């Protein structure tokens, strides 16, 4: 019989799902919206701060669109580092989530005003920093200190996120591409408000229930905290292995829009549907991975989080290799969509094992009163991957396409190697541990 999750898990994951739907829905059309807007405009003067960014980055047109998109994704990945510290030291997790949700709702609303584009993206990114880390910390705190079911909790967390990644581009992306960009942004705002309302309905009493701490509890909460080298390797590996994934809504989406064969008969499906496909493949990957690991645990015993992450790294590397191979065979245009779907499937299978395991390892590496700060380490690694991805995206139109995607494959392979090192270290430690 399947183990039931702790109370509050479903409500928390549902609220995060709506928040992610707002984020992914907006993100599924952001690069396309920027590319159309920046190419069509004779002047950037009407958009606050954009002329200065164009001058600073030395880019314009599609290259500037990639820079804006990449910087937004990177800031959204970095913001949880600050958000985790604020949640632990000043606001508490509950109030941080509320403040972040309100900032994101305001940012999504501002996206409907073209002049406020950059402040709107800044509000969404910074708000997500106050929301994401504390939400993950609340999920981690639902489990006992050394409960291995925490990995399964984060798997459900990622199922909610991938469900949002499936539905949001289909609904918000299609409305934005086929009706009006700002109509898509309005739907994203409505989804964010809904997620905040769901969170309030379930966790309104959380601020009045302070968490108790004692030395014994804190000591029991730190089974992995002493291995700082392993955490450093883990962070670097996550940064490298997510470089290609960060391109899905940036250079990859632009390649899909400009160079992929998207025709079915006389009908051509919207580019943003590839983002929806990524959400669907992510759901399939998470579901299949969960079933496979549960079957393995019943028949052969449990597999460590580090082992799951190491295997996932192999799949991510193979996925990036699909894009390098597609570029080698077809160049920039006339690319069959199966290459993109192959990349997304393998990438999703890999990250379905890497990300929940990595979050669980970060989550149990600190005491409960510092868990949001420690979870920020995971998002700091994602930020580093986003920065590397942005730097590469700015060269998408100038680098040879084969070189461009080969660099992503090399990043994934290096990240997978780091995860393998962690797994081998854990195996050696378990063999040296005295029998109880």
N, C-alpha and C positions, 0 to 999 in steps of 0.2 A: 504494500500500500504506500502511495506517495506521501511524503512528509508534507504536512501543511506548513505554510510560511508563517512567520510571526505576525501578530496583530499590527495593522498599520502598513504592511508591506504593499498590499494592492492599492490602497489609497495614495500612498506616496509615489508609487510607480505610475499611477494614472495621472496625477498632477504633473509629474515630470514629462510624461508622454505628451500632454497638451502643450507644455512649454517648449518641448523639442519640435512639435508640429509647427508652432509659430516660427521657430528658428529655421528649421529645414525648409519650410514653405517659402519663407522670404529668401533664404540662401539659394534655393533652386532656380530663382529668376534673377538674382542680384547681378551675376556676371553678364547675363544676357541683356538685362536692363541697362547696365552701365555701358556695355559695348555699343548698344544702339544709341543711347543718350550722348555719349562722349564723341562718337563718330559724327552724329548728325549736327551737333551744336557748333556754331561758328566761334563761340566764346565760352570760356568756363567761368566768367566773372559772376554769373548769377548764382553759382553754387558756393556757399561759404567754405573757405579754406582750400578749395580744390585747385585754384591756380597756383597757390604756394606749394601744394603737394606735387603738382606736375613739374614745377620748376626744381624742387628739391630732388625728385626721383629721376628727372631727365626723361620722362616718358610722356606719351600722349596717345589718344585713341584707344585701341584694344590693349596695348601694353599698360596704359594708365588704369584701365578697367581691371586688369589682372593684379596690379599693385594694390588698388583699393580693396579688392576682394581678399587678396592674401593678407594684407595688414589687418583687415577686420577679423578674419579667421584666427590670425595669430594673437591679436589682442583678446579675443574671446577665450582663447586657450590660456593666456597668461593671467587674465583677470581673476580666476579662482585662487591663485596664489595669494593675492591681496585679500580676496574675499574670505579665504580660510582664516587668515590672521585676524581680520575684523570680527568674524563670527566667534572665534575662540576668545579673543581678548576684550571685545567691546560690546557687541550686540547680542551674542548668543545665536545659536543656529536658527531658531524660529524667526526672530526679528530680522536676521540677515536674509532669510528666504523671502520674507514679506517685502523688505526694501528692494531686493533684487528684482522680484516680480513686478513691482510697481515701476521701477526704472525701465525694465524691458517693455512693459505695456506702453509707457510713454514713448519709448524709442520706436516701436512699431507704428504708433500713431503718427510720429513725425516723418516716417518714411513716405507718407502721402504728400508731403511738402518738399518739392525737389530742391529748394534752396537749403533745406536743413538736412541734406543727405548725410554728410559726415558727422554732425552732432547726433543724428538719429542712430547711426551705426555705432558710435561711441557709447551711447546710452544702452543699447542692446548688449554690446560686448561687456561693458562694466557691470550691468545688471546681472548678466549670466554668471559673472564671477561671484556675486553674492548669493546666487541661487544654486549653482551646480555643486560646488564643493560642500556646503552645508547640507544639501539634500543627500549627497552620497554619504556624508558623515552620519546623518540621521539613519540611513539604511543600515550602515555598518553597526550602529549602536543598538539596532533591534536584536542583534545576536549576542550570545554569551561570548566572553573573551576569546576562547579557543575553539569556537564552533566552526567546523569545516563547512557547514551549510552556508556560510557567508558567501562562498563562491557561487552557489546556486542562487542566492538572493540577488547578487549582482548580475547573474545571467538573466533573471526575470526583469531586472532593471533595464538591461540592454534589449530585451524583447520589446518592452514598452517604447524604448527609443527607436528601434528599427520599425515598429509598427507606425510610429509617427513619420519616420523617414519614407515609408511606403505611401501613406495616405496623403501627406501634406503636398508633395510635388504633383500628385494626380489632381488634387482639388485646387490648392492655392497656385501651383505652377501653371496648370491649364488655364485657370481664370486670368492669371497675370499675362500669359503669352497670347491668349486668344481673345480676351475681352479688353482689359486695360491693366497696365502694370500696377497702378495705384489700387485697383480693386483687389488684386492679389495681396498687396500689403495690408489692406483693410481686413481681409480674412485672417491674416497672420496675427493682427492685433486682437481680433475676437478670440482666437485660439489661446493666446497668452492670458487674456482676462479669464477665460474658462478654467485654465489650469490653476490660476491663483485662487479662484473661487472654490475649486475642489480641495485644494490644500487647506484653505481656511475652514472648510466644513469639517474636516477630519482632525486638524491639528490646532484648532483655535486655543486649546488649553495648554499647549506645549510650553508657552512662555511662563506659565504659572507653576511649572513643575521642574524645578532645578535638578540637575543631575548630581548625585552624591559621589564623592570620591574618597578613597582611603588608600593608604600605602599598599595594602595587600591586593586591592583591586588593580591598582596601577601596575604593580609588578606582574600580575597574571595577564595583563593586557599586552605584554611586550615579548611575545615569543620570537619575533623576528627583529626587534628594534636594535639589537646589538650589532647586527651584521650590516654596518654602514656601507662597506664595499659592495655587497650584493645589491643594496638599494641604489647605489650610484650607478652600477652596471645596468640595473633594471631601468632606471630613468633614461640613461643614454640609449638603451636598446629601444625603448618605447618611442623616443624622439626619432630615431632612424627609421623604425618600421612603419611609422605613420606618415612619412613624407609623401608617399604615393597616394594614400587615402585622402590627404588634404587637397590633392589636385582634382578630386572628383567634382567639386563645385567650382573649380577654377580652370586651369589649362585643359584638363581632360574634357570638361563640359564644352569649352570653346572648340576643341578638336572634334567632339561629337557633332556640334552644331555646323561646323564648316566642312568637315571631311568624311563623316560617316554616311553610309548608305542607310537612310531611315525610311525608305519608301516601301509601302505594302500595297502593291497595285498602283493606283493613281493617288493614293493617300499617303501623306508624309506625317509621321507622328511627331509631336513636339519634343524638342531636345530635353526638356525638363523631365520627361517620362523616364529617361535613363536614371535620374536620381530616384524616382519612384521604384524602378527596377532594383536599385541598390538596396532600398529599404526592404523589398520583398525577399531578395536574396539573403539579406542579413537575418530576416526572420527565419527563413528556411535553415540557414547555417546554425543559428542559435538553437533551434528546435532539434535539429539532427545531432548537433554536438551534445546537447543535454541527454538525448536518448542513448547515444553511443556510450557516453561516460557512465551513465547509470547502469547500462548493461554490463560494461566492463567491471564496474565496482561490485556488482552482484556475483560475477563469475570469476574474476581474477583479483579483486581487491581494489582499493582506492588508488587514484593517481594524484600526485601532488599538483598544486597550482603551478609550480615551476615547470613540471613536465608537460602540462597542458599548454602553457605559454610557448615552450620550446617547439612543440609540434606545430602550433599555430604560426610561428615564424616561418616555417618551411612553406606553408600555403601562401602566405603573403608574398614571399619572394617569387614563387611560381606565378602568382597573379601579375606582379609587375613585369615579369618576363614575357607575359602574353602581349603587353603593350609594346615592348621592345621588338618582339617578333612581328607584330602587326605593322609597326613602322618600317621594319626592314623589308617586308614583303610588299607593302602598298604605298609607303610614303605618307604624304599629308592628306591625300584625297582618295575617294573610292574605297574606303576601309569597310569591309563587312562588319555589321553590328555584332556578329558572334564573337569577334575578338574582344570587344568591350565587355560583353556579357561574361566571357570567360575570365577576364581580369576581375570583374566585380564579384563573381561567384567565388573564385579562389581567395580574393582579398577578404571577402565576408567570412568564409570558413576560417581563415587565419585569425582575423580579429575577434571572431566569436569565442576563440580560445585564449587569445592574448589579453584582451582588455579586461574581461571579468576577473581573470586570474591576477592580473597586475593590480587592479583596484583592490582586490582582497588582500594582496600582499602588502600594499601600502596601508590599507585600513587597519590591519592588525599589528602594525609596526610601532604604534604609539599608544599612550594611555588615552582614555576616553575624553578627558578635557582638552586634549590636543589633537583629536582625530581630524578635525576639519583642516587644521594647519598641515598635518601630515598628508592628508589626501591632496592638498595643494601641490605636493611634489609630483603626483601623477599628472596634474594639469600643467605644471611647469615643463614636464617632459613633452607634453602635447604642444605646448607653445614653441618649444625649440624645434620640433618637427614642422610646425606651421611656418616659422621663420625660414627654415631651409626650403620648404616648399614654395614660399613666396619668392625667394631669391631665384629659384629655378623657373617659376612661372613668368617672371619678368623677362626671361630669355627664350620663351616658348617660340616666338616668331623669328628669332635670330639664330638659335642653335639648330644644327641638323636634327631632324625629328628622331632619328635613330639614337643619336648621342643623348638627346633629351631624356628619352625613356630608359636608356641603358643606365644613366646616372641614378634614376629612381630604383632600378633593379639592384644596383650596387648598394644603395642605402638600405634597402630591405634585407639584403643578404648580410650586411654588417650587423643590423639589428637582430636578425635571427641568430647570428653567431653569439651575440651577447646573451641572449636568452638561453642558448644551449650551455653556455659557461655557468650561468646561475643554476640550471638544472643539475649539471655535473657536480657543482659544489654541494648542493643539497643532498645528492645521493651519497657523496663521500661522507658528509656529516652524519647522515642517518646510519651509515654502516659503522662509523666510529662510536656512535652513541651507545652507552652501556644498556644491556637488556634490563627491563624492569620486572 
